[in-house]
């Protein structure tokens, strides 16, 4: 009865529902993309869904990550997502993974699932997903969002192109929701389209977006599909060398000042200067002793928004009087 409405479809039927039940999907990042994808995949009856996210729910997530609510703020996303999705469908297996995807664990986790769905928002992790999928022979469903625009494709599917065929090189600066803003429905729509690609692959129905890049502008309603030219040399390079880390290094211009970087470890560009202290915003309270409290400390993030929150919190709750926010973020203090 649960799946009656989709079993009636010619492309599903009883045999198709069995395929869904016997399939597994790992969602890397249960955020703006991962939340809607997870909800629809759980509802469709995917037998096993992995929910990989090391982040916690914040109030700034709620306008687009509608799987969460105000009572979940401060709680691990993976655990909250598992609990809510289990209430949606008690018949499927849900696995919460409170870890960041790394070079060390990517292949191990990917080996446990049939398909990988990318819910991340940074270039470094997307390249990591791509390389690990090539090495483990797993297709992955990609999506990315910028303001009111989005793009989606399927990589490493039936000898199709990889992410490195589309993007042989990465940009130095990340394009994140925190820095640029995002209309909440945009990742929601892209996440549902990702779920649709998963279902098409499992059911063997329709035209999978392999070798294609679908572009969507939510405000104009314009959609385009571009062909992706395969670069077999990029794929062979990964098969021979293994995962190739994407590192974008830089240094701050003023080496005489002390800086506090409150970004997450995966964010680009990475600052290697010795006068920079790296403590993510969510860990500041646990690592207060690492922050100087006499000489001036310049606090920065990607855009200046999180660093402003950090300065206000450290001043109000812990009495720091020597902190100054870097308005405009990291690009205003590094070379190049």
N, C-alpha and C positions, 0 to 999 in steps of 0.2 A: 504493500500500500504506500509506503514512504516514497518509492521511486516510480509510482504508477504513471505520472504525467510525462516523464521522460522515456520510460520503457515503451510507451505508445509510439514514440518516434521510430521511423524506419531505420535511422542511423544508429539507434541504441538497441532497443529490444532486450530480451532476456540475456542474450549472449553479450551484448555491449555492456549491460549492467554488471555482468560477471567480470568483464575486463576491468571495469572501474574498481570493483571490489578487490581485485587481485593486483592492483597497481599501487605504486608509492611515489610520493612527491616530496622533495625537500624544499621548503621555502626559506631562503636566506634573507632575513630582514622582514620582520612583521610590522611594517610601518604603513605609509600611505599606499604603497602598491601591494604589500603582502597581506594587509588586513582584508580588503575585498576579495582578493584571490583566494585566501584561506577560507573565507566564509562560503563562497560558492563551490569550492572544491569539496569542502566538508559536506555541504548540502547535497552534492551530486553523488556522494558515496565512494569517494576515493578511499581505498582500504587502509592506507597508512600515510599520514602527513607529518613530516618533521617541521618544527617551528623553531628556527634558529635566530636568536637575537640576544645580545648581551646588554641591551639598553633597558631603561626603566621608563614607564609612562610619565610624561610631563604634560602640563596644562596646554602647552603650545602644540601638542599632538592632536588634541581632541577635535579640531575643526575639520580634519581630514581622515584621521585614523579612527573611524566610527565603531570599531570593535570594542574600544575602550570607553570608559566614562569617568566622571570626576572622582568616584570612589576608588579608582584604580591608580590614581596619581602616586608616584613613588614606588610602585610595585613592578617586578620584572615583566616585561612584555611577553616573553615566551610562556611564562606560567599563567598569566592572565588569559592569554589567547587560548591556551590549551583548555583551561577551565570553561571558558565561554563556548568554545567550539564543541566540547564534549557534551554540553547541554543542548546544543543544536543537533548533534548526531551521536548518540551513545553507542552506535554499532561499529564505529570506525576506531582505528588506533591513532592516537595523537601523541607525539613525542616532543616534549619541550627541551630545547638545547640552549642553556644559558651561557653560550660561549660565542666569542667573535670568530669568524672564519679566518684561518691562518694558513700559511704555507705548510705548517706541520700537520694540521688536522683535516685539510680540505679533501684529500683523496680518500681518507678513511671514512669520512661522513658520506661522501658522494657514492662510494661503493655500496652503501646500504639502501639506495633509492634508485628508482627508474628514471625519474626526471628531476631537473633542478629548476626552480623558479627564482628569478633574481628580483628581490625587493629592496635592493641597496641603492644608495644615492651617492656613491663615490667611485671614481675611476679605478682606484687601486684594487678594490674588491671585485669589480667587474672583470678586470684582467685576470685576477686570481681565479674567479669562477670559470672563466673561459679556459684557462690553461688546465685546471683540474678536470674539467669536463672532457677535454681532448684526451688527457691521460687515462681517464676512467671509461671513456667511450659513452658518455652520457650527453644527451641533448639538453639544452637549457633555453628557457624562455626569458628573453631580455626585455626590459622596458626602462625608459628614462623620462624624466619630467623637467621642464624648464618653464617656470611661470605658468602660462596658459597653454603651453604646447607639450606634446608628448610624442614618443616614438617607441615602436615595438618590433621585435623580430624573434626568430628562432634560430639558434646557432648550433653547429655540430650535429645536425640532424641528417642522417642518411648521406653522409659524405658531403654535406652542404658546407657553405662558408662558415668561418668562425668570426668572433668579435674582432680579432686582430686583422681579419681581412677588411673589415669596415674601418677600424681605427688602428692602423699600424703603430701610431704614436699617441701618447696622451697629452692633453693640455696641462700646463703647469698648475693652473688654478682650478679648484673645484667649483662646480656650479651647484650649490645646495639650496634647499628650500629656506634654510636659515638665513642665507645671504641674499637671495633674490626674491623670496616670497613665492607663494603658490596658491592658486584657487583650489579649494578643497576637493571639488568634484574631479579635477583633472587626474590626480593619481588614482582616484576611485574608478574612473572609466578605464584607464590603462590597466589597472589591476584585474578588472573583470575581463578585459580582452586577453590578458595573460592566461587567466583561467580557461577561457575558450580555446586557446591554443593547446593547453594541456589536454583538454577533452578531445580535441580533434586528433591529436597524436595517439592517444590511447585507443580511441574508437576507430582509427584509420578512416576518418571521414573528412570531407571538405579539402580545402587547399591550405596546407600549413605554410606559415610565413617564413619558410626557409629560403634563403637567397633573396629575401625581400625585406625592405625597411618601410614600415607603415608610419606615416607622419600625420599627426592630428593637431589642429588648432581649435580649441574648445570655443573661443569667442567668435571666430569667423565661420566655423562649421566646415572649413576646408580640410579635406583628407587627400593625401597623396601616397603613392606606393613607388618606391625606388628599387631598382635592381642592385644587388650587392655582387660585385665581381670577386670570385674566389681568388685567394692568393695562397696557393698550395705551399709555397716556401715558408709562409708564416706558421702554418699548421705543422709542417715537418720540423721546423725549428723547435717547437714545444715538445714534440715526440722524442727528439734527440736530447734536448737539454733539460727537459722537465720544466716545472713552473719557473717563469722568469719574473722576479719581483719588479714591480714598478715603483721606483723611488724618484721623487722630485725634490732635490735638496737645494737649500739656499741658506744665506746667512743674513743676520740683521746688519744694517749699515753702521749703527753706533755700538761699538763693542765695549764702550765704557759705562753703559747703563745696564741695569738689571731688568730683565723681562720675565713675565709669567704668562705662559701659553696655556689657556684653559680649554683648548680644543681636544677632540678625541684623538687617539693615537693614529687612526687611519687617515686623518685629514691631511690634504696637501695644500701648499707645499710644506715639506718637512724642514724645520729649522735646526741646523746642527751647531749653532754658535754656543760656546761654553757659558755665556752669560744669560742663557735662557733656561728657566725652570719650567718643566712640563708637568702640569697637574690638571687633568680633565675637570670640568666644572663640577661634576657629580662627586668628585673625590676630595674637594677642597677641605671640607670639615674634618676628614680623617687624616689630612696631611698638613695641618696648619704649621707644624714646626719647621717645615721646609721653606716657608715663606718668610723672608727677612721682614722685620717690623720697624726698622730704623731708616735705612737708606731708601730713596725713592724706587718704587717698583712699577714698571709700565706693564699693564695687563692687556693682553690682546686675544682675539679669536679670529674667525674668518671675516666677520663684517663689523665687529664692534658692539653687537647686541648682547651676546652672552658674557663678554668681558665686562660690560656695564653692570649686568646683573651680579657678576662675581664681586666687583668692587663694592657695590652697594651692600651686598650680604656680608662681606668681610668687615666693612666699616661698622655696620649696624650691630651685627651679632658678636663680633670678636674684637672690636676696638682698633682695627688697623687704621692708621691715619697717614700712611705713606704710599698709598696706592693711587695710580692715575690710569684712567681708561684710555686705550688707543682708539680714538674715533676713526672709523673707516677700515679698521681691521688690519690684517697682516700685510696686505699689499702696500701699505703706507710706510712700512719700516724695513722692508727687505730690499736688497739690490736687484736690479733688473726689472 
